[in-house]
Amino acid sequence: MHVFSKVLDASERVLAAVCILSFAAMFVLGIATVVFRFIIESSLAFPDELIRYLFVWMIFLGSAVAFRRNMHAAIGIVVAHLPALAKRIALLVATAASGIFFAVIFWAGVKLTMRVVPQISPALEVSMAWVYGAIPVGMAFLIVYAVELFARQLTVPASDLTAEGQ
């Protein structure tokens, strides 16, 4: 389990770095678009599309990072006041439901990505599968992180089950 945690820690750091780089690229491309459009008076064709696609990837990968860091919005006041066994069961059910949801979206994302392979983006002229691929990739990370969270919720002491303790 310790090696598994180290691998997941490394994957989370890589995903966070990709999100940061994506945001930086989006920022630079946005500035370049404004400079070219209003100062040089010559519009670039690709930055708007690339910004949109980077944003999609950033959202799906960033969601996995946020899930692993327990940063998603949650209403934990009810769960925090439950007895230890009920708290553990509630958290396990919520995590299992999340994992099932991620798996359904993963499967739908794979099917959608395969369906759009022949479709080409207008400005970048790449397969739209590169864009839609963010769905199954992001969901795969979310599934793995949900399994890790589920295992942790099974094994940690009841006093560490609150959202702050995870």
C-alpha positions in Angstrom: 0.0 0.0 0.0 2.9 2.3 0.7 4.3 2.0 -2.8 0.8 2.5 -4.2 0.5 5.8 -2.2 3.8 7.0 -3.5 2.8 6.3 -7.1 -0.5 8.2 -6.5 1.4 11.1 -4.9 3.6 11.3 -7.9 0.6 11.1 -10.3 -1.1 13.9 -8.4 2.0 16.1 -8.6 2.2 15.5 -12.3 -1.4 16.3 -12.9 -1.1 19.5 -10.8 1.9 20.5 -12.9 0.1 19.8 -16.1 -2.8 22.0 -14.9 -0.4 24.8 -14.0 1.3 24.6 -17.3 -2.0 24.5 -19.1 -3.2 27.6 -17.2 0.1 29.4 -18.0 -0.2 28.5 -21.7 -3.8 29.6 -21.8 -2.8 33.0 -20.2 0.1 33.5 -22.7 -2.1 32.5 -25.6 -4.9 34.9 -24.4 -2.4 37.8 -24.2 -1.0 36.9 -27.6 -4.5 36.8 -29.1 -5.2 40.3 -27.8 -1.9 41.7 -28.9 -2.3 40.3 -32.4 -5.9 41.3 -32.7 -5.7 44.9 -31.4 -2.1 46.0 -31.7 -0.8 44.2 -34.8 -4.3 44.1 -36.3 -3.8 40.5 -37.6 -5.9 37.8 -36.0 -4.4 34.3 -35.2 -6.6 31.4 -36.0 -5.5 28.8 -33.5 -5.2 30.3 -30.0 -8.9 30.6 -29.2 -9.4 26.9 -30.0 -6.3 25.8 -28.2 -7.3 27.8 -25.1 -10.6 26.1 -25.1 -9.1 22.6 -25.4 -6.5 23.3 -22.7 -9.3 24.5 -20.5 -11.2 21.2 -21.0 -8.1 19.1 -20.1 -7.4 21.4 -17.1 -10.9 20.9 -15.7 -10.8 17.1 -15.9 -7.3 16.7 -14.6 -7.8 19.4 -12.0 -10.9 17.6 -10.8 -8.9 14.5 -10.1 -6.3 16.6 -8.1 -9.1 18.3 -6.2 -10.8 15.0 -5.4 -7.5 13.5 -4.1 -6.8 16.6 -1.9 -10.4 16.5 -0.6 -11.1 20.0 -2.0 -14.5 19.4 -3.6 -17.5 21.1 -2.0 -19.2 19.0 0.6 -21.7 19.4 3.4 -20.0 17.4 6.1 -21.8 18.9 9.2 -24.3 16.0 9.3 -21.7 13.3 8.8 -19.4 14.9 11.4 -22.1 14.5 14.0 -22.9 10.9 13.3 -21.7 8.0 15.5 -18.4 6.4 14.4 -19.9 3.4 12.5 -22.6 5.5 10.8 -20.0 8.1 9.8 -17.8 5.4 8.3 -20.8 3.9 6.4 -21.9 7.3 5.1 -18.5 8.1 3.8 -18.0 4.7 2.2 -21.4 4.9 0.5 -20.6 8.4 -0.8 -17.2 7.4 -2.1 -18.6 4.2 -3.7 -21.3 6.3 -5.4 -18.7 8.7 -6.6 -16.6 5.8 -8.0 -19.6 4.4 -9.8 -20.4 7.8 -11.2 -16.8 8.2 -12.4 -16.9 4.7 -14.0 -20.2 5.5 -15.9 -18.7 8.8 -17.2 -15.5 7.0 -18.0 -17.3 4.4 -20.2 -19.4 7.1 -21.9 -16.3 9.2 -22.4 -14.4 6.2 -24.1 -17.4 5.6 -26.4 -17.6 9.4 -27.3 -13.9 9.7 -27.8 -13.9 6.7 -30.2 -16.9 8.2 -32.1 -15.1 11.5 -32.7 -11.8 10.1 -33.9 -12.5 11.0 -37.6 -13.7 14.5 -36.7 -11.0 17.2 -37.2 -10.9 20.5 -35.3 -11.2 23.6 -37.5 -8.1 25.6 -36.6 -5.6 23.1 -35.2 -6.6 20.4 -37.6 -6.2 17.6 -35.1 -8.6 14.8 -34.3 -11.3 15.8 -31.8 -10.4 12.6 -29.9 -7.5 14.5 -28.4 -10.0 16.9 -26.9 -12.7 14.4 -25.8 -9.9 12.1 -24.5 -9.8 14.4 -21.4 -13.1 12.7 -20.2 -11.8 9.1 -19.9 -8.4 10.2 -18.8 -9.7 12.4 -16.0 -12.3 9.8 -15.0 -9.6 7.1 -14.8 -7.6 9.2 -12.3 -10.8 9.9 -10.4 -11.6 6.2 -10.2 -8.2 5.3 -8.9 -8.3 8.1 -6.4 -11.8 7.0 -5.3 -10.5 3.5 -4.7 -7.6 4.9 -2.7 -10.0 7.0 -0.6 -12.4 4.1 -0.1 -9.5 1.9 1.2 -8.4 4.7 3.5 -11.9 5.2 4.8 -12.1 1.4 5.6 -8.8 1.4 7.5 -8.3 4.7 9.3 -9.5 5.2 12.9 -13.0 6.6 13.3 -11.6 9.8 14.8 -9.8 10.5 11.5 -12.9 10.0 9.3 -13.9 13.7 9.2 -13.4 15.6 6.0 -10.6 17.6 7.7 -8.8 14.4 8.6 -8.7 13.0 5.1 
